[in-house]
Amino acid sequence: MIHILNRENTLLNKFLAEIRDREIQKDSMRFRRNMERIGEVTAYEISKRLHYEARAVETPLGVATVNMISDRIVIATILRAGLPFHQGFLNYFDDAQNAFVSAYRKSTKDGKFTVKVEYISCGDLEGKTLLLVDPMLATGSSLVLAYEALCERGGEPAHTHIAAVIGSEQGVEYAESHLPKSKTTIWVGAVDEELTSRSYIVPGIGDAGDLSYGEKL
C-alpha cells in the first residue's frame, strides 16, 4: 500500500515547500529542522497503522486505561542524508531501537552507477516493525539494497514501513515491486514525475545530504 501525504492539505505542505525553496535552503539549520518536522508528521501518520493494546496507568487519583503501541519498533536510515529525517521519527518513537546503513553510489565513465552498501549497524529485526526512512526515493535501488542488507544482518521484520520525503514515480514503483507486498507499506511526502539520467528527482530538492551538512568532495 502507498500513502502520498501531500494529497491531503495539512501543515506538512509548508515544510515540503520550505525544503524545496532554493532561498530557504541556504539556511542549513532550518533545512534540517524541516526534515525533522516532516519525520514527525510522517511518524504520526504511521502510528495510526500500528498495533495497540490496552494498558492500565496509575494516576494520583485512580487508574486510567490507555491504548498503547505494542509493536517493537526499529527505525533505520541511510547515512548521511537520512539523519535529520530519522531524528523526527525518533522524537515520537523515542523508545525505538535504531539501525544505520552506509551506502554510496559508485559511478562509471558512462554516467551510470551502482549502489554499494559499506556499513551496517543493526540489532535483531525478527518479528519487529521496521521503519526504513530515507529522504529521497529516486531510483529505489539503494533503499531496496539497504532493506535486504538489514534483513540479512538482523532477520525478517514482521512489517516494514518505508518512509520518504520526496519520491519519483519510478522510485516508488521500484520499491513497491521489489519489496514483499504483504509486509510493506510505503509513505511519501510528495511524488515528482521526472527522474534525470543521473537519477536526480525533478523538481525535487537537490542533494539532501549537502543541504543538511555541507557539500562533500
Residue, then its C-alpha position, 0 to 999 in steps of 0.5 A: m500500500i502507498h500513502i502520498l501525504n501531500r494529497e491531503n492539505t495539512l501543515l506538512n505542505k509548508f515544510l515540503a515547500e520550505i525544503r524545496d525553496r532554493e532561498i530557504q535552503k541556504d539556511s542549513m539549520r532550518f533545512r534540517r529542522n524541516m526534515e525533522r518536522i516532516g519525520e514527525v508528521t510522517a511518524y504520526e501518520i504511521s502510528k495510526r497503522l500500528h498495533y495497540e493494546a490496552r494498558a492500565v496507568e496509575t494516576p494520583l487519583g485512580v487508574a486510567t486505561v490507555n491504548m498503547i503501541s505494542d509493536r517493537i519498533v526499529i527505525a533505520t536510515i541511510l547515512r548521511a542524508g537520512l539523519p535529520f529525517h530519522q531524528g523526527f521519527l525518533n522524537y515520537f518513537d523515542d523508545a525505538q531501537n535504531a539501525f544505520v546503513s552506509a551506502y554510496r553510489k559508485s559511478t562509471k565513465d558512462g554516467k551510470f552507477t551502482v549502489k554499494v552498501e559499506y556499513i551496517s549497524c543493526g540489532d535483531l529485526e525478527g518479528k519487529t516493525l521496521l521503519l526504513v526512512d530515507p529522504m529521497l526515493a529516486t531510483g529505489s535501488s539503494l533503499v531496496l539494497a539497504y532493506e535486504a542488507l538489514c534483513e540479512r544482518g538482523g532477520e525478517p521484520a514482521h512489517t516494514h514501513i518505508a518512509a520518504v520525503i520526496g519520491s519519483e514515480q519510478g522510485v516508488e514503483y521500484a520499491e513497491s515491486h521489489l519489496p514483499k507486498s504483504k509486509t510493506t507499506i510505503w509513505v511519501g511526502a510528495v511524488d515528482e514525475e521526472l527522474t534525470s539520467r543521473s537519477y536526480i528527482v525533478p523538481g525535487i530538492g537537490d542533494a539532501g545530504d549537502l543541504s543538511y551538512g555541507e557539500k562533500l568532495 
